[in-house]
Amino acid sequence: MQETMDTGQLEVRRWQDAYLRGDHFDQNAMLALIEEVLQSADTAGYSRTRLLAHMEWALLDKPASITWWNTRRASTMCFPSTMMQWCVRTICRNLAQA
């Protein structure tokens, strides 16, 4: 595994270095990080990039900033992890029922 990390084929990040930079989830910062990773992979000559993510961090007691898209405008809301936990449970329940 270390060899693939040394060549840039594999990159492993902790939650604090990806989703929870600044000790909270920021949707725009995460999207910027994904774009940065995709661009650096392209520059390095990799034609494909696979992203594997674990969402257990959403169950932590951390605030989140997420943009909700309404019909004609976007608004950003910050809410505690209890709301994130509810969202994750609801999504999982809906997926299980599908």
Backbone as CSV, one residue per row, in Angstrom:
resi,resn,N_x,N_y,N_z,CA_x,CA_y,CA_z,C_x,C_y,C_z
1,MET,0.815,-1.178,0.000,0.000,0.000,0.000,0.873,1.262,0.000
2,GLN,1.952,1.248,0.748,2.811,2.427,0.816,3.382,2.785,-0.552
3,GLU,3.678,1.772,-1.350,4.223,2.026,-2.691,3.214,2.783,-3.564
4,THR,1.939,2.387,-3.496,0.926,3.085,-4.292,0.693,4.495,-3.764
5,MET,0.867,4.693,-2.485,0.748,6.043,-1.931,1.935,6.897,-2.372
6,ASP,3.114,6.299,-2.401,4.311,7.036,-2.813,4.244,7.477,-4.273
7,THR,3.608,6.663,-5.122,3.509,7.009,-6.542,2.329,7.934,-6.834
8,GLY,1.464,8.142,-5.848,0.299,8.994,-6.060,-0.916,8.252,-6.566
9,GLN,-0.814,6.932,-6.720,-1.961,6.149,-7.177,-3.030,6.025,-6.094
10,LEU,-2.629,6.124,-4.843,-3.548,5.994,-3.722,-3.331,7.152,-2.766
11,GLU,-4.426,7.763,-2.380,-4.376,8.836,-1.395,-5.392,8.520,-0.314
12,VAL,-4.969,8.504,0.921,-5.845,8.217,2.048,-5.858,9.452,2.945
13,ARG,-7.051,9.908,3.265,-7.182,11.081,4.132,-8.044,10.748,5.340
14,ARG,-7.691,11.351,6.457,-8.517,11.229,7.658,-9.713,12.169,7.506
15,TRP,-10.762,11.941,8.277,-11.932,12.810,8.238,-11.528,14.260,8.450
16,GLN,-10.580,14.495,9.383,-10.146,15.850,9.705,-9.439,16.517,8.535
17,ASP,-8.956,15.723,7.589,-8.246,16.258,6.422,-9.126,16.275,5.174
18,ALA,-10.372,15.888,5.330,-11.281,15.872,4.174,-12.608,16.515,4.567
19,TYR,-13.497,15.739,5.124,-14.837,16.224,5.440,-14.868,17.261,6.553
20,LEU,-14.037,17.082,7.557,-14.150,17.893,8.770,-13.007,18.874,8.944
21,ARG,-12.544,19.438,7.844,-11.518,20.466,7.958,-12.131,21.648,8.696
22,GLY,-11.397,22.197,9.636,-11.946,23.276,10.456,-12.912,22.765,11.508
23,ASP,-12.915,21.463,11.748,-13.741,20.794,12.759,-15.246,20.885,12.476
24,HIS,-15.614,21.089,11.196,-17.014,21.035,10.802,-17.089,20.679,9.319
25,PHE,-18.258,20.229,8.901,-18.450,19.903,7.493,-18.883,21.146,6.746
26,ASP,-18.176,21.450,5.669,-18.520,22.575,4.805,-18.640,22.030,3.386
27,GLN,-19.841,22.049,2.867,-20.122,21.478,1.550,-19.227,22.084,0.473
28,ASN,-19.077,23.389,0.462,-18.284,24.039,-0.580,-16.810,23.683,-0.471
29,ALA,-16.304,23.587,0.745,-14.906,23.195,0.931,-14.685,21.761,0.467
30,MET,-15.657,20.883,0.710,-15.526,19.490,0.280,-15.566,19.389,-1.231
31,LEU,-16.449,20.128,-1.869,-16.514,20.118,-3.330,-15.219,20.666,-3.934
32,ALA,-14.653,21.686,-3.306,-13.373,22.243,-3.781,-12.260,21.217,-3.631
33,LEU,-12.263,20.460,-2.533,-11.255,19.421,-2.330,-11.378,18.335,-3.398
34,ILE,-12.585,17.926,-3.701,-12.782,16.902,-4.733,-12.270,17.414,-6.075
35,GLU,-12.578,18.645,-6.395,-12.088,19.226,-7.651,-10.562,19.267,-7.670
36,GLU,-9.958,19.620,-6.550,-8.487,19.659,-6.445,-7.881,18.279,-6.667
37,VAL,-8.491,17.262,-6.062,-7.992,15.889,-6.217,-8.126,15.437,-7.668
38,LEU,-9.251,15.733,-8.295,-9.452,15.346,-9.693,-8.442,16.033,-10.614
39,GLN,-8.204,17.311,-10.380,-7.252,18.037,-11.218,-5.827,17.533,-11.019
40,SER,-5.447,17.236,-9.788,-4.084,16.744,-9.561,-3.895,15.348,-10.158
41,ALA,-4.941,14.522,-10.127,-4.848,13.199,-10.748,-4.698,13.332,-12.258
42,ASP,-5.436,14.254,-12.833,-5.340,14.492,-14.274,-3.936,14.984,-14.638
43,THR,-3.407,15.901,-13.852,-2.057,16.420,-14.084,-1.010,15.312,-13.973
44,ALA,-1.246,14.372,-13.056,-0.309,13.265,-12.854,-0.436,12.197,-13.937
45,GLY,-1.434,12.349,-14.828,-1.575,11.409,-15.925,-2.532,10.259,-15.670
46,TYR,-3.298,10.325,-14.587,-4.266,9.261,-14.311,-5.565,9.584,-15.033
47,SER,-6.040,8.660,-15.856,-7.229,8.911,-16.665,-8.532,8.723,-15.889
48,ARG,-8.469,8.020,-14.773,-9.666,7.775,-13.967,-9.344,7.980,-12.497
49,THR,-10.353,8.408,-11.775,-10.213,8.591,-10.330,-11.395,7.938,-9.647
50,ARG,-11.127,7.178,-8.619,-12.186,6.535,-7.837,-12.164,7.155,-6.448
51,LEU,-13.330,7.550,-5.986,-13.465,8.122,-4.659,-14.253,7.157,-3.800
52,LEU,-13.676,6.766,-2.691,-14.348,5.903,-1.731,-14.477,6.695,-0.449
53,ALA,-15.675,6.792,0.058,-15.909,7.611,1.240,-16.717,6.842,2.277
54,HIS,-16.390,7.077,3.508,-17.152,6.530,4.632,-17.835,7.689,5.325
55,MET,-19.087,7.533,5.657,-19.885,8.635,6.184,-20.114,8.574,7.692
56,GLU,-19.356,7.772,8.403,-19.541,7.687,9.842,-19.340,9.033,10.526
57,TRP,-18.549,9.917,9.911,-18.312,11.229,10.492,-19.619,11.999,10.675
58,ALA,-20.626,11.703,9.855,-21.895,12.422,9.950,-22.627,12.115,11.251
59,LEU,-22.224,11.052,11.927,-22.846,10.695,13.198,-22.133,11.336,14.386
60,LEU,-21.042,12.050,14.125,-20.328,12.745,15.193,-21.064,14.028,15.556
61,ASP,-20.736,14.560,16.699,-21.358,15.801,17.163,-20.608,16.992,16.578
62,LYS,-20.785,17.223,15.270,-20.099,18.311,14.556,-21.125,19.152,13.809
63,PRO,-20.909,20.465,13.750,-21.817,21.296,12.953,-21.571,21.086,11.468
64,ALA,-22.550,21.471,10.659,-22.432,21.312,9.213,-22.982,22.539,8.511
65,SER,-22.415,22.826,7.376,-22.897,23.912,6.536,-23.230,23.322,5.174
66,ILE,-24.502,23.317,4.849,-24.972,22.689,3.619,-25.881,23.668,2.881
67,THR,-25.748,23.728,1.589,-26.595,24.605,0.782,-27.813,23.825,0.312
68,TRP,-28.965,24.342,0.625,-30.211,23.744,0.157,-30.668,24.547,-1.041
69,TRP,-30.890,23.889,-2.165,-31.292,24.582,-3.383,-32.795,24.670,-3.436
70,ASN,-33.300,25.874,-3.423,-34.732,26.118,-3.535,-35.064,26.393,-4.994
71,THR,-36.295,26.734,-5.278,-36.716,26.917,-6.663,-35.922,28.010,-7.361
72,ARG,-35.662,29.129,-6.709,-34.990,30.232,-7.393,-33.768,30.771,-6.661
73,ARG,-33.453,30.241,-5.510,-32.288,30.749,-4.791,-31.705,29.652,-3.906
74,ALA,-30.484,29.869,-3.505,-29.817,28.922,-2.608,-29.661,29.578,-1.252
75,SER,-29.840,28.821,-0.217,-29.604,29.342,1.127,-28.737,28.346,1.878
76,THR,-27.839,28.854,2.681,-26.943,27.999,3.444,-27.437,27.916,4.877
77,MET,-27.479,26.700,5.377,-27.934,26.485,6.745,-26.841,25.782,7.533
78,CYS,-26.684,26.161,8.775,-25.779,25.455,9.681,-26.647,24.774,10.726
79,PHE,-26.362,23.511,10.968,-27.149,22.814,11.971,-26.287,21.766,12.661
80,PRO,-26.677,21.362,13.865,-25.883,20.399,14.631,-25.959,19.004,14.043
81,SER,-25.082,18.148,14.530,-24.989,16.804,13.972,-26.246,15.991,14.197
82,THR,-27.072,16.355,15.182,-28.306,15.593,15.366,-29.171,15.667,14.116
83,MET,-29.167,16.802,13.446,-29.895,16.933,12.179,-29.232,16.089,11.103
84,MET,-27.885,16.098,11.073,-27.172,15.265,10.101,-27.484,13.793,10.348
85,GLN,-27.507,13.390,11.607,-27.817,12.002,11.938,-29.203,11.633,11.434
86,TRP,-30.163,12.518,11.640,-31.523,12.272,11.163,-31.524,12.131,9.650
87,CYS,-30.798,13.016,8.947,-30.740,12.955,7.481,-30.143,11.636,7.016
88,VAL,-29.048,11.225,7.620,-28.384,9.976,7.232,-29.304,8.790,7.486
89,ARG,-29.946,8.749,8.660,-30.862,7.639,8.963,-32.029,7.609,7.982
90,THR,-32.568,8.777,7.649,-33.708,8.846,6.727,-33.308,8.370,5.342
91,ILE,-32.168,8.803,4.869,-31.681,8.378,3.553,-31.458,6.884,3.536
92,CYS,-30.804,6.346,4.565,-30.549,4.894,4.634,-31.857,4.115,4.675
93,ARG,-32.812,4.597,5.457,-34.108,3.915,5.542,-34.796,3.913,4.180
94,ASN,-34.776,5.041,3.496,-35.412,5.129,2.179,-34.728,4.215,1.173
95,LEU,-33.400,4.136,1.230,-32.679,3.253,0.327,-33.006,1.790,0.604
96,ALA,-33.129,1.451,1.880,-33.429,0.066,2.238,-34.832,-0.337,1.769
97,GLN,-35.749,0.618,1.740,-37.118,0.331,1.336,-37.293,0.311,-0.181
98,ALA,-36.323,0.851,-0.902,-36.439,0.942,-2.373,-36.304,-0.408,-3.033
